[in-house]
Amino acid sequence: MADLKIDFAGIRSPNPFWLASAPPTNSGAQVHRAFEAGWGGAVWKTIGPPVLNVSNRYGAWHFGNQRMLAINNVELISDRPLEVNLREIAEVKRAWPGRAVVVSAMVESTPEAWHEIIRRIEDTGADGIELNYGCPHGMSERGMGAAVGQVPEYCEQITRWVMDVARIPVIVKLTPNVTSIVSPARAALAAGASALSLINTVNSIVGVDLDTLEITPSIGGKGGHGGYAGPAVKPIALNMLAALGADPGVQTAGRPISAMGGIATWRDAAEFLLLGASSLQVCTSVMHYGFRIIEDLCDGLSNWMDSKDFATIGEVRGLSLHRISDFKDFDLSFQAVARIDESKCIRCDLCYVACNDTAHQCIDLFDAAGQAVSPRSYAVSSNGRREAVETRPQPRVREADCVGCRLCYNVCPVENCISMVEVPSGREPVTWDQLVKSRPEVTEDWDAMKKYREKTGIEIH
Amino acid sequence: MATNGLAEAFPPLTQQEAIVESHRCLFCYDAPCIHACPTHIDIPGFIKKISTGNLVGSARTIFDSNLLGATCARVCPVQELCEGACVLGKDHKPVMIGRLQRYAMDYAYERGGPAIGIAPPTGRSVAVVGAGPAGLSCAGELARRGHSVTIFEKRALAGGLSTYGIISLREPMEASLQEVAMIERLGAKIEIERELGGNVSLHQLQKDFAAVFLSVGLGTTQPMDIPGEELILDGLDYIESSKLDPAGMKIGRNVVVIGAGNTAIDCATVAKRLGADTVTMVYRRSAQEMTAYPHEFEFIKKEGVTVCFLTQPVRMLAENGRVNGLECVRMELGPADGSGRRSPVPVKGSAFILPADQVVKAVGQQKPVVAGLQTERGFIQVNTELETSVKGLFAGGDCIRARGSASTVMAVQDGKLAAAAIHSRIMGSIMNRR
């Protein structure tokens, strides 16, 4: 069985799954129950200056029958007194010495305020500190959270204040609401941060109520931007994680990254590990289903690792990072085409309409006799289950014209029905970068491009 | 009006059920359910609109193809039509298209009926004979195109078999009558207790109207020519009583229903649900030749009805005018007959008596009789435009169903196609006159 233990910048936990700093870690009683359920660690809901919260704090994005593909919130940091939080943190850590207890903090931007909070957190016996530079709403209006994370200089300055006094590991949590995630990451590392975590929530307005015309969620008739999280943000988080993995500056520092953003299943978790995460934080799916989801997160990840002969989390970490590439380095001669498994096809024709209306018009419909037919080619007098099913045409890819865009593969509702098959293009591998260097005229002039295509046999449909 | 035993079998979907179910639809392109529906309703289109909360649009999408969508949602053999063709049926359960259609229809009728645009008056009139589904569909389609339509109906209530002949379990009478009211709101006038050959003359209609549409249905139940037949109840009358006056209806303790079509199944259901101790269906052919839909046959078996195949009634038994049994003989299958089905022949010495105090026959209706029209296998012959052998005289519904099985939805489509043909004929003549 795979070993899921991690040692994250000196913070140890029996598995890589930590509850992210958020409502699930609002109190000692909650974290206690989460640890009973099996969570490897918890990042306490951010503590800091006094706040008051509002109601109607969470909005959500639903799609079809799937509830809460993303949540959006305008909740602030912990609204419980600092002393209560610090006392409960100490109690939880004493009760659970083997679990990771990390405390998220955010205070006014002065060295005194930061020194004070760091000392008080360390007094609890916590394993680490996470600096919340990411909260995009409310706190940022008071000069904290994203107001810090969005300016690399502030990010570096405050991290230095913290590192001046901190004796336990310090994780800097980054906001995704920036043009480049690399700059604040480098700034934090330059100031000596022990580790990074990302992503915090994404700026968002989750919707408008069509009955009342109010913003969702409505706070006494008003609304505004809130932090967006959950399965829908996972691709954004993966991209930012990979961006750090691909940055030489960040990589040279050799500090671990705790990743989060839409992790709902062990499959998501494995993907984050493969792109360089050393620990994983989870919030929205716990808010959806409760602490119990930890069971399959660990079980599924462990079984997948066994099936791939990975013994430790360290063996998985970053294995796919070397595949992250710029467009200019992709092989332009690689060719794949779509192929439909007719034994699995249910003839919903979603591939046909997607290809025909919005892609490259290379799926045709064939009747039982093998004749190409148009949609709706039945007579108005034709009806009934038998006629409809038996004369239903079969979609088939015209492979010579398929550009391999993969749209049909994505819309097909049947598992493993459409596959993308690599076919020989008959051309030597070449990248855009190589073309720029070897044949610059092809990349600058359409006539030269035309000649190049004719010579190499690249047909555009 | 129905007693509990015959209360509508399926409750309406709740909003939650409808939304969850509508999201199951894959929104197939050129969907097979549309092909399978005789009226070719844009099914994924109306289901998508349920999922987005556009119920007004959903109902209108249905009405665009089928003015009697509320009846069809209840009585269509969806297993043989739209749902039978659903691509999700291959691996799991098809989308509940019928019940979603009813959800959209209920929404429209609960708010005073659909908002259907009506074209400016054309100044032309059309007569429709018979206010069953074909007649109502044709009348409604013509009325929305601006024609003046008069429907002549021999009964006291319009709606035809939807009103009188479909058991309440499937369609309560109110559902049919609300559609009749909707057709009237489109502008069609209904004259009740006007019967062709009685107080309505076809010749006069042809003189007074630009076109005539015959949707006269079929006749009474065919005679069986067995001794004591006068003691046998007519299946359609039996169902009609169950709709008009279920509480006052006399149900036998041991009921025998002759026949194995969908009407026979409805009669057996009425008997069972309204209190008979035993209900037995007898059919002279075997299960393979039975015309009832497979899902109906499954239903009746679960109701606890006994079905005796290869059993031919030969004589009614009665004492002092009170029925006490039906004498039958066993049959075996011989060579194929004219209909392609193997014809049953009696087994010698196999006579036996089925005890019964009530016998109902549902062995098919008699062919329509309209003098002067060419027929096909006893039904009124029409061309692809639903025009009979007489110019300007169109026909549709059960009275033309020489092939295929008669159904409400086929009748609705006939009415729709005939209306389109009549409309283009009338508009053509108006253009020519200019």
Interface residues (C-beta under 8 A of the other chain):
Chain A: G64 N65 I346 R347 C348 D349 L350 Y352 V353 P375 R376 Y378 V380 S381 S382 N383 G384 R385 E387 A388 V389 T391 R392 P413
Chain B: V20 H23 R24 L26 F27 C28 Y29 D30 A31 P32 C33 H35 A36 C37 P38 H40 S51 Q79 E80 L81 G84 A85 V87 L88 K90 D91 T384 M410 Q413 L417
